[in-house]
Amino acid sequence: MLGPRLASLFLVLFPIVAAAQNATIQGLVTDSSKALITGAKVTVTNLATQTTRSGATNAQGFYTLPLLEPGSYGIEAESPG
């Protein structure tokens, strides 16, 4: 009887593990003179679904956009001024 219980447990847990896969995009935003840009709005667009996520650069010009669906993304940064 232990065999079927173990198989049932595996079938219940596998979708949870598979759903936990995600991606992160991170980087620095600089201008043409390589100066760091703080407070820039960074937007990534999933090319397959056209869904977008946005964030902002910190005081060091760094941004991170975690928990993205794996795939191909376009990225755009904008800053006033």
Secondary structure, DSSP 8 states (H G I E B T S, - for coil): -HHHHHHHHHHHHHHHHHHT--EEEEEE-B-TT--B-SS-EEEEEETTT--EEEEE--TTSEEEEEEE-SS-EEEEEE---
